[in-house]
Each structure stands twice: as C-alpha cells, then as structure tokens.
Amino acid sequence: MAEVKEAPSRGKIVPITLDRLPYGEEGSVKAAKIGKTALPEGVSHREMYGDIVKIAWPSFVELVLTQLTSMADQIMVGQLAGSKGVAALAAVGLATQPKFLLMTMIQAMNIGSTAMVARFRGQLNQAKANQVLKQALLLNAVMSTFFMVVGLTCGEWMINFLGGGNISAETLGYAATYLRIQMYGFVPLCIAFTCTATLRGIGDTRTPMIYNTLANVFNLFFNYCLIYGHFGFPEMDVAGASLATVIGQMVAFVMASATILSKKRYIYFSFKEKFNYDKVIMGDVVNIGIPSMIEQLFMRAGMIIFTRAVTGLGDTMYATHQVCLNIQQMSFMTGNAFANASTTLMGQSLGKRRQDMANLYSSHTRQLGLITAVFFGLVLALFGRNIVGIYNDTQEIIDTGGKVLLMVAFMQPFQNSTFILAGALRGAGDTRFPALVTFFSVFIVRSVFSVLLVTYLGFGLWGAWIALILDQLLRFVLISMRYRSGKWVSIRINASAAPKQEKA
C-alpha cells in the first residue's frame, strides 16, 4: 500500500518518529498475543524515548505543579492554629470526594475524546479531529452544568454521608463550605479539562502545561491572601482555600478557551463555522467514554466506602490518612504523565495501522516509568516523615504517616506500570476491561478488605492501606495480562474506520 500523504492543514502538530513511517497494510491490524517487537528499519531506541519524553515531560510538569498546588492547599490550611488545622485538613480531604465523583463522568468522556483525536492525528485528518473537539465540548458543557446543580443541591448531604457520624461538626461545616464554593467553578473547570484532553490527543502537552502552571500560580497567591487575610484580603480560612482554587481554575478556563479559539492551532473551535451534531463521532466518544465512566464511578464508590471506614477512626487518623493520600497522589503524577503519552502514541499508532509502533511505544514508556517509580519510591522511604511534617506538626500524624508512606514507596513500580498500560488500552479504545478490573479490585477488594480490616479486625489505619495495596497489586496483574493478550489491537472506532484524507 502506498504511503498516505498528509493533507494541507492549519496549525502545527508535534512531530514524532511515527510520522515518517508508511501506513500499515489494510487488514494488517489483528489481535495477537503481544511479545517482543523489533524496531522498524531506520528507527532507533533513542528516537522512541525522545517521542515519549517530548509528550510526557510537559504533562509531567503540569500534573506535578497542579498536585503541588493541591498539597499547598492542604499544607496552608493545616497550619491554621490548634485543632482548627487538623479539622481543616480533614475537611478539604472530605470535600474532594464528592467533587471527584461528579468529575468522573466528565473525565470519562474526555478519555474518549483523547483516543479519537489521537487516531485522527495518526491518520492526518484534521477536519475529523476538530469535529471531535466540537462534539466533546457540547457534551461536556451540558453534563457539567447538570452536575454543578447536583453538587450545589446535594453537596451537604454527601459530606454528612461520608462523615458517617464520626467526624466533628467543625470539620463537616468546613467541608460543606469548601465543596459549595468549588461547585460554582465546576463548569469552567470541566470545559478546560476537555480542551486539555483534545490537545493531548494531538500530542500538544506543552500548551496545557503553560496555562495550568499559570493557573496554579494564581491559586497559590490567592491561597496566601484569602486563607490568612494578607494584602488587605479577608481572612477566610478553608473558604479562602476553596475560593483561591476556583480563581485558578477560571484562569485556566480563559486561557484554554483562547487556545482552542485560535485558528493557528491544529485543532480549533470557530463560531463562524457551521456546527452540526455528528451522530457517529458523538457515538464513538460515548461508547469509549461510558465504560471508563463506569470504571471511575466504581473507583469513586470504592473510595467513598474506603473513606467511611477511615473516618470511623476520628479526625486525627483521618487527617493522617488524607495527608498520605495527598502525598501518594504526587507519586501518581509520573505514572499519569507517562500514561498520557502512552494514550496519545497508542492512538496515533493504531490510526496509522502500526501495531508494531503501538507496542514499542508502550514498552519504552514502561521502561521510563520504572526508572521514575524507583526514584520516587526511594524519596518516600527515606524522607516520608519529613514530608508529612510539612503538613502538620502533630507527632501522631508524623509518626503514623511516615510508616504509611513506606507502604506507598513499595507500590511505586507496580502503580506506574498499571497507569501506563491502562493508558495504552484507553488509547486503543479498550475501556471496558479496565472498567471490569476497577469494579473488582477497587469496589470489591479494596472496599471489603478496608471495612474488614479497619472496622472488624481492629487494624486501624494500617488496615485501610493494606486493602489499598491488595487492590493495586491485583490491578497490576489483570491490566498486564489484558495488554499482553493483544485484544486491544482490533478495537474498532467507527468514525476512524478508514484513513480518508482531506482534499487540498
């Protein structure tokens, strides 16, 4: 088959090694057990690693800075005087659970958008990539508005449910206030996420890094102003932390919107161009997104059960648990950055019918992920107590948190590999199997064992983290087996069935 030439397009794309390779033969992409794959002629390992780093590093910087901002939120409220600091720490952690639950549906649709944009980028079909952007924005604008209303009307009930009668009234009050303010910024936040997801599909992770970094700077500045009342601003405690987060999110929304409204970009949105509902593309976004939505719902439901088990241990242990979760989420950032690269490169490779490149990109990404996982694990093992102490100087929190982080350090290689392979599966459109895995590992294994070990066998906080480790190990095994089966290769996306190119 002759190599398909790129149609003229507006906007720059992120060049990768895949671009110079010919299309695979039609019908050549078939499911087969994945083993070691030889490099195509003229392609080097150095180029493969370069492509991955090119996409992963801006995503890594963006995610790390975002998580550092989240950590700063908790550190700053944790420094409030006396028992207020412990209550504030627990409240911020409690309020994020309902917010994440509502966000899962939006993020799930974004997974479908990233996978489809990546396929069309692999086919060099700019018009179809732009159609995905438009359909995704329409879908997520409607969904986010609905979930904002749900959060505003049911948020306090959700907070009280999570507390389970074991959290102080002060903490519950802080949490309800924090969540209510977050909901007012929910729609802009979700629109910005959709812009970011589609940009990642074409390999542009640098632009989201820029606008999210600036948003984090605004967040941190207003944290300082609004939590403690500096520079003439009112002292708002936990409410100030939430408002500062919303201000940062609005900055990201404005810049993300400006990005996709620029016709200089490879994907863009124009109000002047006719907008039509595209049943096929919307159907593909939903078909890929729904299993991921179900996966995330099970994940969130499992986390809610997990949270209720730990809140029964009281404010101090729940605050310790929240600090450790917050630090663990920082360790997610390397895995998520490489997972984003894995999703993008997998989608683009399969769009070009290059199963060999899809597998090579995934294996090289895992190798880089392992190196970073070992490094981060050593940092947690050696300096865990010191890191916990930054949040709060309560000795019980420092002692217990430092030991929990040893468990987090042990899990780093397995955790990163799971993220990367799951990202590759999503890039291929294989979202159903990860949903089943999450249902079994998080919703069943983690939930059952956390309740059993914490509530009935008296393991305390250790029981919750033992349950978490069992969950992560099981996910690692099942996702690895699915990837090696090769069934992801032949997943069909209707709108990208044939690599038709635009006419000049």
N, C-alpha and C positions, 0 to 999 in steps of 0.2 A: 504493500500500500504506500502511495506517495505521501511524503510529509505534508501535513496541512499547514498552510501559510497563515500567518496572523493577519486578521482583518485590521484595517486602519482604526485607531481608537484614540480618544482624547484621554489625557491623563497618563501619568507614569505608573508602571507596575514594578513590583520588586522582582528583579531578575534572579532566577535560580538555575542550577545546572539542568534541571528537567526541561527548561525552555529550548535548549539546543538539540534535544533528542527527538527522534521521529515518533509519531504515534504508533502504538501497538496495533497489531492486526485486529480487525473487527472479529469478534467472537473469541479472541485470544484470552480474555479475562474470564477465568473459570475458577471455581473453588477447588483448592487443593491444599493438603497439609503443608504448612509453611516450615521450610528448613533454611539452611544457609543459602544465601543468594549471592551469585558472583556479580561483581561490578560490571556495568556495561563498558564496552570498549571506549577508551578516552575519558572515563570518569574516575576520579581519584577519591580516596577516603577524605583527604583534606577538603576537597570541594563539598563533599556531603556534609561534613561537620560545619563548614562555612555557611552553607544554606541554613542549617538548623540554628546556628548561633545568630545569624542575620535576622531571623524571625523571632527567636526566643529572647534575645537579650533586652530589646525594648519592652517586651511583655513582662519579663522578669523585673526590670526596674520599676515599671508601672505598678505591678502587683505588690512588690516589696514596699514601695512608698505608700501605697494605699493601706497595706497592713500595718506599717509603722504608724500611720495616722490613726488607725483604729486602736493600736496599742497606746498611742499618746492620749487618746480619749480616756482610756481606762486608767492610765498612769496619773493623768491630771485629776480625774475625779477621785482616784484612790488616795490622793494626797490631801483631800479635804480633812479637816481636823477631826480627831477622835473617831467615834463609832460611825460618824457620817461617811467617812471614807470607805469603810467596809460595806455599809449599806449601799453607797453609790456604785461601788464595784459590782456588787451582786445585781443591782438594778439594771445597769447597762447590759450586762450579760443576759438577764431575763428578758429585756425588751427586744433584743435582737432576734430571738427565736420566732416570734410571730412575724416580724418583718421578713426574715429569711423564708419563712413558709410561704408568704404571699409572693415573694420574688421568684420562687422556684418555677412557677408557671411561665413567667416572662423569660427567664434564663433558658428554660427548656426549648421554647420556640426559637431562641437565639442560636441554640445548637444546630437546629435545622437550617437556619439562615447561613451560618458559617459553612456548614458542609456543602450546601448548594452553591454558594458564591465561589467556594474553592473549586468545585467541579467545573463551573463555567469559566473560571480563571484558567484552569487547565486546558479547556477547550478554546481559549482565547475568544470567548463570546461575551463581549462587554454588554450588549443590549440585554441579554438574559440575566447577567449579574445585577444590572440596575433594576430589572423587574423584581428580583428577589428582595432588594433593598426596599422598594416601594411597598410590596406586599407585607414585608416584615414590620415596617413602620405602621401601616394601617392596623394590622392585627394586634400589635403590642400596645398601641395607643388606646385602643378600645379595652383591652384586657387590663391594663394598668389603671385606667380610670375606675373600672369596676372594683378592682382590688383595693384601691385607695379608699373607696366608700366602705368596703368591708372592714378595713383596718380602723377607720375612724369610728364606726358604729359598734364594732365587736372587740376592739383592742383591749379595753379594760377587762372584759370577761376573759379573754385569752391569757392576760397577765395573771389574773386571780387563779385561773385553772392551772397554770404552770406552777404557781406558788404552792398549790396543794395544801394550804392551811399551815405551812411550816415556815413561811417567810414573814418577817416583821412587817407591820403596816407602813413603816417608814420606807422600807425597800420597795414595797408594792406601789406606793404613791409615786416614788421617783421613777419606777419603771413605766407606769402608765403615762406619766408626763412625757418621758423620753420618746415613747412609741407614738404618741399622738402628734408630736412635732414632726417626727420622721415621716408620717403618712402625708403631711401637707406637701412634702417634696418628692413623693413617690413617683408621680407621672414623669417629671423631667428626668429623674434618675433612670427609669426604665427606658425612655427614649434614647438617652445617652448610651446605655448598655447595648441597645440594638444597633446603633451606629458603630460602636466598637466591634461588635460581633461581625458585622459585614466587612468592615475594614480588615479585620484579621483574616477573613476568607481570601482576600487577595494578597495576603502576606504583609499588609501595612500595619505593623505593630508600633511603629515609631510615632505616628500621629496620635493614637490614643495615649501613648506614654506621655507625650507633651501636655495634652490638655488635662489628663488626670493628675499629673505632677503639679501643675499649677493649681488645680482644684484642692489638692492636699495642702499646699502652702496656705491657701485661704482658710482652710479648715483649721489648721494649727494656729494661725494668727488669731482667728476669732475664738478658738478654744481658750487661749490665754486671756483674751479680752472679756469673754462672757462668763466663763466659769468663775474667775476670781474677781471680776469687776475692775480691770485695768483700763487706762486711757479714757476714763470717763464713761465707760460702759457699765451697765448694771451688773451686780454680782448675782448670777442666775444658777450656780451650781450645776446639777445634772441637766436641767433645761437648757442651760447655756451650751453644754457639750453637744446636745442634740441639734440646737439651732445652728451652731457652727458647722456641723456636718451637712445640714441642708444647704447652707450658703455655699460650701464647697461643691456640693452636687449641682447646684444651679450654675456655677462657673463651668463645670464640665459639660452640662447640657448646652449652654450657649456656644461653647467652642466646638462641641461635636456637631451641633446643628450647622454652624458656619462651615465646617469641614465638608459635610455632605451636600451643602447648597452650592459649593464651588464646582463649576464645570471643568475646572482644571484637574479634577480627580478622576481616577479610573471608574469609580462608582460615584454617582451623584444623584441628587433629587432636584428636579426643576418643577416649579409650579406652572411654568409656561407650557410644559409638555403634557399631552393628554394622558390622563391616568385611568387605566382600566383594571378592573378586578380580573386577575388571572387565575382561573379555577385550577389549572394544572400545577402552577408554581405554588399557589397557596396550599393546595392539597399535599404537595411534597413537603413543604415546610411543616405542616401539621402532622403528617404521617411520620416524619423523622422526630418531630418535637414531642408528640404525645407519649411515646414510650419513655423518653427522657423526663417528661413531666411526671409520669407515674413513678419513675425512679426517684426523682427528687422529692416527691410527696412522701414516699415510703421513707426516704432518708430523713425528712423533717419530722415525720410522725415518730420514727425511731428515736430521733434526737429529743423530741418532747417527752417521750417515756423515760429516756435516759436522764433528762433534766429533772423530771419529777422525782426520780429515785434519789438524785443527789440533793435536791432541795430539802428532803427529809432530814438531812444531816445538819441543817441550820445555816445561818448566814455566813459564819466564818469558813466552814468547809465548802459551801457553795462558792464563796468568793475565791477560795484557793483553786477550786475546780475551774472557775471561769478564767482565772489568770493563766492556768496551764493550757486550757483550750486556746486562749488568745495567742500564747507563745507557739503552740502546735500549729496554729493557722499560719504563722510566719513560715514554718517549715513546709507548708503546703505550696508556698509561692514558687519555689523552684520546680516542684512537680507540675503545678498548673502552667507555668511558663513553657516548659517543655511539652506539656500536653497540648497547649495552643499551637505550638509549632507542629506537633505530630498530627493534629486535626487538619491543619492547613495543607501540609505537604501530602498527607494521605489523600485528601480530597482532590488536590490538583493532579496527583499521580494517576489516580483512577479515572479522572476526567480525561486524561491522555492515554488511557488503557495501558499504563505501565505498572503492572503488578510488581515487577521486579524493583522498581524505584520506590514504590509504596513500602515494601518490606524493608528495603535498605534504609530508607529514611527512619522508619520506626526503630530498627535495631541500633542505628547510630545514635538516635535520640536517647534510647535507654542507656547506652554506654555513658553519655554525658550526664544523664540524670543520676546514675550510680555514683559518679565522682562527687557531684554536689551533695548527694544524700549522705555519703560517708563524712564529708567535711562538716555538714550541719549537725550530724549526729554527735561528732566529737565535741563541737561547741556546746551543745546542750548537756552532754555528760560532764564536761569539765567546769562549766560556768553556770549551770542551771540555777543554783541557789542565788547567785549574784543577780541573775536576770529577774528572778521572782522578787527579790528585794527591791527592785526599782519600782514595782507597782505599789507595794505597801510594806511597812516595816514591822508588821505584826509577826513575832517569832514563829508562831504556829503555822502561819501561812508560808513563811520562808522554808521551814524545815520540811513540811509535808510536800510543798510544791517542788522543791529540789529533788526529792525522791521520785515523784511522779514523772519528772522530766527525764529521768534515767530510762523509764519505760518508753517515752516518746523517742529518745535517741535510738534505742534498739530497733524501732519500727521504720526508721527513715528509708533504708534501701527498698523494703517491700512497698512502702507507701508511695514512693516516687515511681516505681515501676508500674504499679497499678494505675496511677494517674495517666502515665504516658500511653500505656496500651489501651486504656479506656478512651483516651483522646483519639487514638488511631481508629478504633472501632467506630467512634462517632463520626469521624471524618469520612468513613466509608458508608455512613448511613445506618450502621448496625447499632441501633439504640435499644432494641427490645431485650437482648440478652443482658446488657448491663442493668436494665430495669429489674429483671428477674433476680440477678445477683444481689442488688441492693435490697430488694424485698426480703430475701432470705438472710443475708448477712447483717444488715442494719436493723430492719424491722423485726426480725425474728431472733437472731442470735444475740445481737447487742442488747436489745430490749429485754429479752428473757433473762439473760445472764446478769444484766445490771440490777434488775429487780431482785433476782435470786440471791446474788452475792451481797448487795448492799442492804436490802431490807430484811431478808430472811436468814442469811448466814452470818450477818454482822461483820462483813469485811470492810465496811465503811467506804471511804473514797477509793481505796485500793480496788475494791470490787468493781467499781464503775470503770476504772481504767483497764483492769484485766478483761472485762467484757469488750471494751473498745479494741484491745489488741487481738482478741479472738476474731472479731469482726473484720479487722483489716487483713489479717493473715488469710482468712477464708476468701475474701475478695481478691487478694493477690493470686491465689491458686486458681480460682474459677475464671478470672479475666485472662490470665496467662494461657489457660487451656483453650479458651474460646479463640484467642488470637492465633494460636498455633494450628487450630483446626482449619484455618483459611476460608471459613464460610463467609467472612466479611467481603471477600473479593467480588462475589457475584451479586451483592445487594444492588437492586435496581432503583434508580431515581428517574421517574417518568419524564420529567422536563429535560433531562440531560441524556436521553437515550441515544442520541446521535450527535456527533460533534459538528453540527452545521455552523458555518462561519457567516458572519455578516458580509453583505456585499459592499464593495467600496463605493 
